[in-house]
């Protein structure tokens, strides 16, 4: 049996249709859609994820903003939690016969990380899993998909590690800055100020702009008083 892991359900459905030449049967494992067909006298199952089904977060003991200094988060090891329990349960069910795993997530750094996350989860469910390959494609067309599945390659663990490193940086950077700015400005609870890796760079611009506006405002008031 072959089990194909796709990044989204819509990709799973289209890929299953192409590989089966339209002779695919749609079913559900729990509430999760699974696409089944026979190819080369072998049963295939294709399932779609919802992007990342495993989230990176801090241990629960570090969620008390007012008790944990923001800078201490830098050295805390994040933990991984399954965020999509239904999909994880469906994957576990599909491992009954120790299938041949084909990772068919998007062909980029994020897609490689999503694939490796699921591979590691599957191995935790079934330690007998040995056969794991990667299908790399740039578009979901018959030519691309048939070529990719006819020329399976290895999972790129270096690429997934690069994706995970960025994920850790995003978590640490966002958590530390968000807590620091929110605590400093006393904006807590639902009024907290969210600062991430992408918008932190605008803080100097915002502060510089605020000072310029204040100076401009003061100069205009001064002119009005002099007039």
C-alpha positions as CSV (number, residue, x, y, z in Angstrom):
1,X,0.0,0.0,0.0
2,X,1.1,3.5,-0.8
3,X,0.1,6.5,1.3
4,X,0.5,10.0,-0.3
5,X,0.7,13.0,2.0
6,X,-0.4,16.3,0.4
7,X,-0.3,19.8,1.9
8,X,-4.0,20.6,1.4
9,X,-7.2,18.6,0.6
10,X,-7.7,20.3,-2.7
11,X,-4.2,19.1,-3.8
12,X,-4.9,15.6,-2.6
13,X,-8.1,15.4,-4.6
14,X,-6.5,16.6,-7.8
15,X,-3.4,14.5,-7.5
16,X,-5.5,11.4,-6.7
17,X,-7.6,12.1,-9.8
18,X,-4.5,12.4,-12.0
19,X,-2.7,9.3,-10.7
20,X,-5.9,7.2,-10.9
21,X,-6.8,8.5,-14.3
22,X,-10.1,9.6,-12.9
23,X,-10.9,6.2,-11.3
24,X,-10.7,7.4,-7.7
25,X,-13.0,6.7,-4.8
26,X,-13.6,9.3,-2.2
27,X,-14.1,8.2,1.4
28,X,-13.6,9.5,4.9
29,X,-11.5,8.5,7.9
30,X,-13.4,10.1,10.7
31,X,-14.2,13.5,9.2
32,X,-11.1,13.7,7.0
33,X,-11.4,13.1,3.3
34,X,-9.2,10.3,1.9
35,X,-8.9,9.4,-1.8
36,X,-8.4,5.7,-2.7
37,X,-7.7,3.9,-6.0
38,X,-5.7,1.0,-7.4
39,X,-2.6,1.7,-9.4
40,X,-0.2,-1.0,-10.7
41,X,-2.3,-3.6,-8.8
42,X,-1.6,-1.8,-5.5
43,X,-3.9,0.1,-3.3
44,X,-3.2,3.8,-2.9
45,X,-4.5,6.3,-0.4
46,X,-4.1,10.1,-0.7
47,X,-4.8,12.5,2.2
48,X,-4.5,16.2,2.5
49,X,-3.3,18.2,5.5
50,X,-4.1,21.8,6.5
51,X,-0.6,23.1,6.1
52,X,1.2,22.6,9.4
53,X,-0.6,20.2,11.6
54,X,2.1,20.5,14.3
55,X,2.7,23.9,16.0
56,X,5.7,25.2,17.7
57,X,5.0,26.8,21.1
58,X,6.5,27.4,24.5
59,X,5.8,25.0,27.4
60,X,2.7,26.0,29.4
61,X,4.7,27.2,32.3
62,X,6.0,30.1,30.2
63,X,2.6,31.6,29.3
64,X,2.4,33.9,32.3
65,X,3.5,37.2,30.7
66,X,3.9,39.2,34.0
67,X,5.9,36.5,35.7
68,X,8.4,35.5,33.0
69,X,10.8,38.2,31.9
70,X,10.7,38.4,28.0
71,X,14.4,37.9,27.6
72,X,14.3,34.5,29.3
73,X,12.3,33.1,26.4
74,X,15.3,33.2,24.2
75,X,16.9,30.2,25.9
76,X,13.7,28.2,26.3
77,X,13.4,25.0,24.1
78,X,10.0,25.2,22.2
79,X,7.8,22.2,22.2
80,X,5.8,20.7,19.4
81,X,2.0,20.1,19.6
82,X,-0.4,18.5,17.2
83,X,-2.9,21.2,16.2
84,X,-5.1,19.1,13.9
85,X,-6.2,16.1,16.0
86,X,-8.6,14.8,13.4
87,X,-5.9,14.6,10.7
88,X,-3.4,13.0,13.0
89,X,-6.0,10.4,14.0
90,X,-6.8,9.7,10.4
91,X,-3.1,9.3,9.6
92,X,-2.7,6.9,12.4
93,X,-5.6,4.8,11.1
94,X,-4.0,4.6,7.6
95,X,-0.8,3.2,9.0
96,X,-2.3,-0.2,9.8
97,X,-0.5,-2.0,7.0
98,X,2.8,-0.1,7.3
99,X,2.5,1.7,4.0
100,X,5.1,3.1,1.6
101,X,5.0,6.9,2.4
102,X,5.2,9.4,-0.4
103,X,5.5,13.1,0.7
104,X,3.8,15.3,-1.9
105,X,3.7,18.6,-0.2
106,X,4.6,21.9,-2.0
107,X,8.1,22.0,-3.4
108,X,9.6,24.7,-1.2
109,X,11.2,25.1,2.2
110,X,7.9,25.3,4.0
111,X,6.5,22.3,2.2
112,X,9.5,20.2,3.0
113,X,9.1,21.1,6.7
114,X,5.5,20.2,6.7
115,X,6.3,16.9,5.1
116,X,9.1,16.0,7.6
117,X,6.8,17.0,10.5
118,X,4.3,14.4,9.3
119,X,6.9,11.8,8.6
120,X,8.2,12.1,12.2
121,X,4.6,11.9,13.5
122,X,4.0,8.8,11.4
123,X,7.2,7.2,12.7
124,X,6.1,7.8,16.3
125,X,2.8,6.0,15.5
126,X,4.5,3.1,13.7
127,X,8.2,2.4,14.2
128,X,8.2,-0.1,11.3
129,X,7.9,2.5,8.7
130,X,11.0,2.4,6.5
131,X,10.0,3.3,2.9
132,X,9.7,7.1,2.6
133,X,10.1,9.0,-0.7
134,X,9.4,12.5,-2.0
135,X,7.4,13.6,-5.1
136,X,8.6,17.0,-6.3
137,X,6.4,19.0,-8.7
138,X,5.9,22.7,-9.6
139,X,2.3,22.5,-10.8
140,X,-0.6,20.0,-10.4
141,X,-0.9,19.0,-14.1
142,X,-1.0,15.5,-15.5
143,X,2.5,15.9,-16.9
144,X,4.1,17.3,-13.7
145,X,2.4,14.8,-11.4
146,X,3.0,11.7,-13.5
147,X,6.7,12.7,-13.9
148,X,7.1,13.4,-10.2
149,X,5.6,10.2,-9.1
150,X,7.5,8.3,-11.8
151,X,10.8,9.7,-10.5
152,X,10.5,9.8,-6.7
153,X,13.4,11.3,-4.8
154,X,14.6,11.5,-1.1
155,X,13.2,13.9,1.4
156,X,15.5,16.9,1.9
157,X,16.0,17.0,5.7
158,X,18.5,19.9,5.3
159,X,15.8,22.0,3.6
160,X,13.3,21.1,6.3
161,X,15.8,22.0,9.0
162,X,16.2,25.4,7.4
163,X,12.4,25.9,7.5
164,X,12.3,24.8,11.2
165,X,15.1,27.2,12.1
166,X,13.1,30.1,10.6
167,X,10.0,28.8,12.5
168,X,11.9,28.9,15.8
169,X,13.3,32.4,15.1
170,X,9.7,33.6,14.2
171,X,8.4,32.2,17.5
172,X,11.2,33.6,19.7
173,X,11.4,37.0,18.0
174,X,7.7,37.5,18.0
175,X,7.1,36.3,21.6
176,X,10.0,38.3,23.1
177,X,9.1,41.6,21.2
178,X,5.4,41.2,21.7
179,X,5.7,40.7,25.4
180,X,8.3,43.4,25.9
181,X,6.3,46.1,24.0
182,X,3.0,45.0,25.5
183,X,4.4,45.0,29.1
184,X,6.2,48.3,28.6
185,X,3.1,50.0,27.2
186,X,0.9,48.2,29.7
187,X,-1.3,46.8,26.9
188,X,-2.2,43.3,28.1
189,X,-5.1,40.9,27.7
190,X,-7.0,41.4,24.5
191,X,-5.3,44.8,24.0
192,X,-1.8,43.4,23.7
193,X,0.5,44.7,20.9
194,X,1.6,42.0,18.5
195,X,5.1,42.4,17.0
196,X,6.6,39.9,14.6
197,X,9.8,39.4,12.7
198,X,8.4,41.3,9.7
199,X,6.9,44.3,11.3
200,X,9.5,45.0,14.0
201,X,11.6,46.7,11.4
202,X,9.0,49.5,11.2
203,X,9.4,50.4,14.8
204,X,12.3,52.8,14.2
205,X,10.4,54.4,11.3
206,X,7.3,54.8,13.5
207,X,9.3,56.3,16.3
208,X,11.2,58.7,14.0
209,X,8.0,59.7,12.2
210,X,6.3,60.3,15.6
211,X,9.1,62.6,16.7
212,X,9.0,64.5,13.3
213,X,5.3,65.0,13.6
214,X,5.6,66.3,17.2
215,X,8.3,68.8,16.1
216,X,6.3,69.9,13.1
217,X,3.2,70.4,15.3
218,X,5.2,72.4,17.8
219,X,6.7,74.6,15.1
220,X,3.2,75.3,13.6
221,X,1.8,76.2,17.0
222,X,4.8,78.4,17.6
223,X,4.2,80.2,14.2
224,X,0.5,80.7,15.1
225,X,1.4,82.2,18.4
226,X,4.0,84.5,16.8
227,X,1.6,85.7,14.2
